[in-house]
Amino acid sequence: MEVLTSRLLLRPIDFDRSIAFYRDTLALGIYREFGEGGVGGVVFFIGGGLLEVSGSAPGGERPSESLRLWFQVRDVDATHAELQAAGVSIQRPPRNEPWGLREMWIADPDGIQIAIIQVPEDHPLRRRI
């Protein structure tokens, strides 16, 4: 199998609220919008991947708690300040983890946990082996 591109699909409980969160609050860039009349979706850039928010959660169910998003940023402390100023509920402020990453956690409007990660310059993830 040759994978040419990929995206993560989210089916939110409240479409407009989730679009506002990813577009306005997190300020993710838009790759594509589709549909009309309240039926459609928005595909956002998330680094090397795409996040599609479309449709709605079946029966208004909350997403699985096993789903997590992982966003790497250049400066997690600056991102923390930006998100806090934007009124995002910070689940856990930035801290250095034993595995060497600097992490903070937030949640989207449906409760999907989002890790915001900074990979320090001396971390093995930055080097090719």
N, C-alpha and C positions, 0 to 999 in steps of 0.2 A: 504494500500500500504506500502510495506517495501522497502525503498530506501537503496541500498547497497553502492553506490558510486554516485558521481555527477561530472559534469564538465560544464564549460561555453564554448560555441563554438563561435569562432570569424572567420568571413569570411573577410579577409583583401582585400584592394584594390590592394596592391602590396605584394604578398606572401613573397618573399625573403626579402624585407625591413622589414616587420613585424617580421619574424623569427629572423633576425639579431637583432632587437630591444629587443625582449623578451629574446633571448638566450645570445647574446653578451653584449648588453648595460645593461639590468637589471640583467643579469647573473642568470636567473631562471633555476633551475635544470630540466633536461629532464626526463620525466617518460617513454615516448614511442615515436618512430618515425615510420611512416608507409608510404607505397607507394614508387614510384620511377619515374624517368623521369619527374620531375617537377610536378607530380600529387601525392598528399599525404598530410601529415600534421605532426605536432609535438604537443605532449601533454606535458605541463609543470606542474611541481608542483607549487602550490600557497598556501602554508600553508596546511590547512586541505582539500583543494579542488584541482581541476585540471583546467587548461586552455588549450583548444585545438585550435590551429591556423591551419586551413585547408581550402582548396578550395579557392574561391575568392568571393568578394562581387558581388551580381547580378548587372550586368550592370555597374560595377565600382562605385556603389553608396556608399556614405559615411554612416557609421553606424548611427543609431538613436542617437540623442542627449540625449535621456533619459537613455541610457546605461552608467553606471559608474562602474569602478572596485574599490575595497576597499582592500588595502594590509596593514596589520598590521606588523610593524617592532619593534624591540627592542629600537632603537635609531633613531628617525626621523632626528635629526640634523646631525648625522654621515652619514645617508643615503642621506641627502641633499648634503653634501660635495662630496660623491662618485658620485652621479648622475650628479652634476654640473661639476665635473672633467671629466666625460665621455661624456660631451657635450649635455646632455639631456636638453631640453627646460623646465625650471621651470615655471609653470603657476602661482604658488603662493608659496613663501617660507614658511618654518615652522612657525607656530604661535599657541598660546594657544587659543582654542575656548571657548565660554561661556559654552558649555556643558561638558567641562573638558578634552577634548582630545587635543593632540598636532597634528596638521595636516599640510601637504603640498600637493600640487597638481601638477601633470605632465600630459602630454598627449602622447599617442602612435603615431606612424606615420600617422594613419588614423584619428587622433583627438579624440580618445576615452579618456575621462578624467579618470585619475587614482588618487585616494586619497591614500596618504601614511600616515598612522596613527600610533601614539604612544599612548598607553594607560598608563597614569601615575600610579604609584604604589598605590596611594590613590583613584583611580577612582572606582566607583561601579562595572564597568565591570570586575574588577579583583576579586570581592568577590562573593561567593555563598550566596544566600539568602535562 
